[in-house]
Amino acid sequence: MNDISESEEFEKPGKSGGPGGSGETEESGETEGFGGISPTTLADLLGRGQVMDIGVRPLWPSVPRVAGPAFTVRCPPGDNLMLHAAVHRAEPGAVIVVESGDVDHALAGGNVCAVAQRRGIAAFVTDGVIRDLAEVREMGFPVFARGVIPIPGTKKAVGPLNGPVRCGGVDVDAGDIVVADEEGVVVVPRARHEQVLLDARAKAAKEAGESLDAWEAAHRARIDGLLRDNGFED
């Protein structure tokens, strides 16, 4: 677990979260319910523009679904200082979303993920890479990223936290709701989360109440109609 390349020590978690913290966040009420909604359902409602590209994927199998408010970070090429800073500042339940400057240097490793998990952070989502995958997989900390590399980044570049970022082809603002599992990563704009959640629940309920026979009949009728309208003949 040697992801602190300059041998600096982590500060201990404070009252903002983790052991000894309240465990409550301002956004907790806003994200309640999204954990029960599949990214597939959300993608149907939100469209391609809110779905991260396929390169941002879970780094270990059977990762649980995560849902939480985005805590956004931007790291320049070769540097991971601000992600390490965010680990101590994000509230429990947050999903740390990182716009990475490259895929040649790891943003985090086993120690960083362990501290994030201990502090109650829900997951890392990044278009960069991490290292110490075996440790991260063993601890069960969800990481959605482009891959793994053993080379650590440096810690020199200071920048703001919770500013707008672009990750996996999606613009993400602090407080947007991030829902991720093995199906993909979807970002729900914070301003729309209430309506999207209502629509998603209604869609899921409708689908759950429809038998496969009924779905098949409707699907066949729709496909045959499209074929006929476009000149297809059996």
N, C-alpha and C positions, 0 to 999 in steps of 0.2 A: 504494500500500500504506500508506494513512494511517489505519489503524485505531487508532492510539495518539493519542487526541484531545487528551490533555494534554501530549504530546511527551515523556513519560517514556521512559527507556531500559529495554530488557529486560536482566535479569541474564543472564549466560552460563550455559548448561547445566552443571550440576555432575556429580558422580560418580553421581548417581541414574539417569542415562540419557543418551542422545544421544551425539554424538561424544566419544570419550574415556571413555565409561561402559562398564559391563560388558555391557549389552544383555540381561542376564538378570533375570527377575522371579520373585518367589515364586509368582505365579499362572501362570507360563508352562506348567508341567506340567499344571495344571488345565484350561487352555483348549485344550490340544493335541487336535486332532481335530475341534473344532467348526467350523473353517474349511471342512471338507468336508461339512457338513450344511446343507441348505437351511432357511431360515426356515419354508418351507411344511411340511416334515417336523416341525420343532419345534413349530409351531403346532398340528398334528394331535395331538401328544402332550400339550402343555401347556394348550391351550384359549385362549379369547379373553382371559382376564385377564392373560396374559403377553405379549400382542401390542400394541404401540403403535398408536394410531389412525392413520388414513390421512393425517392432516395432517403427520406426521413422515415425511418422504420424502427420497430422495437429491436433491441440488440440481443435479447434472449427470448426463447420461446415461451408461449403461454403467459405473456405479460398481462396483468390485470388491466381492465379499463381504468383510466384516470380521468378526472374532470376537476378543473379548478381555474381560478383567475390567473391570468398571465402576469408574471413578474418579468419584465423584459430587460435584456442585456445585449449590448453590442461589444464584440471583441475584435480588435484589428488583427491582421495576419500575424500569426506566431505568438500571440499574447493572450493570456487567460485571466489577468488580474481581476477584471470586473465580474466575471462569473464567480470567482472565489469570494469577492466582496459580497455578491448577492446572496450567497449561501447563508450569510449571517444577518441578512436584512429582510429577506422574504418571509412573509408570515406563513405559519403552518397552513397546509392545504393549497398553497400556491404551486403553480407549474412554472418553473423557470424556463423561459424561452430565450434562446441565444442565437443572435445573428453572428455567425463566425466568419472571420476573415479568410480562412483557408481550411483545407483538410489535411494539412501536412504536420500539424502540431495538435496534441491532445489538449482539450479544454479542461478536462478533469480526469481523475482516476479514483482508485478505491477509497482513499481517505476522504476526499471531497464528497463522494456519493454517500459514504457512511455518515458523515456529519449532516449532510442534507436530510438523509432519512431520519436521523435521530431528532432533528429539529422539526420534523413533520412535513417537510416539503414533499409534494405529491409525486413529482417527476422532473426530469430534465427533458426538454425538447430542443434540439439544435440541428442546424444544417452543417455542423462541424463533426468532429470525432472525439472519442474519449480513449482511455487506456485502462488497464487492469480489469478487463471484461470478466474474467473468471471470478474475481472478488465481487464485482457488481452483481453478477448473476446469482452468486451464492447468497448474497444478502437480500436479493429480491427487490432491488431498487429499480423502478422503471426508468429506462433511458431510451429515448427515441432520437436517433442520430444517423449520420451517413456511414458510420463504420468505426473502426478501431485502428489506432496506430500507437506504438510504444514511445514516440518522441514527445516530451512535454513542451508546453509553451513557456514563454518567459512571463514575468510579472512586472511590467514597467508602465503600461499605458493606462492612465486614469481617464475615465469618462463618466458621463451621467448614467444613472440607472433609471429604469421605467420610462424611457423615451420610446418613440416609434421604432420598430425594427421590421425587417423583412426576413422571414425564415421559411425555407421550403417553398418559396414563391408566393407566400401570403404575407400581406401587411398585418402586423400585430401591434396593438396598443396595450399598455398596461391595463389590466382589469377585464380585457376580453376573456371569454370563456374558452378554454382549450379542452377538447375531449379527444382522447387518444386510446387506441387499443390495436390489436393485430390487423384491423381493417384499415387503419390510417389515422391521420391527425386532422381534425377539423377545428377551425377557429370561429367562434360565434361572437360577432361584434357586441360589445357590452350594451350599447344603446338598443339592441334588438333582442336581448336575451330572453325577456319575458314572453314576447310574442312567439319567438322561435321555440321556446320550451312548450308553450301551449300547443302550437301546431305539431310539434314532434310527438307529444303525448297523444294527440288526436289521431295522427297518422299511425302510430304504433298500435293503438287500440283498434283501429279499423282493420289493420292487417292481422292482428291476433284473432279477431272475430270472423275472419274469412277462411273458409275451408279451402284445401288445395283443389278440390273439384271445382269450386266456384271460381277460384283464381285462374285455373286452367281454361275454363270456358271463356272467361272474359279476355284472357290473354290470346286465345286462339282467334276470337272474333276480332280483336284489335289488329293482330298481325295479318290476318286474312284481308281485313279492310285496307290496310296500308299497302299490301301487295297488289290488291285489285286497283286501288287508286293510282298506282305507279306502273300499271300495265303488265304485271306479272300474270302468266297463265300456267296452270298445272299441265 
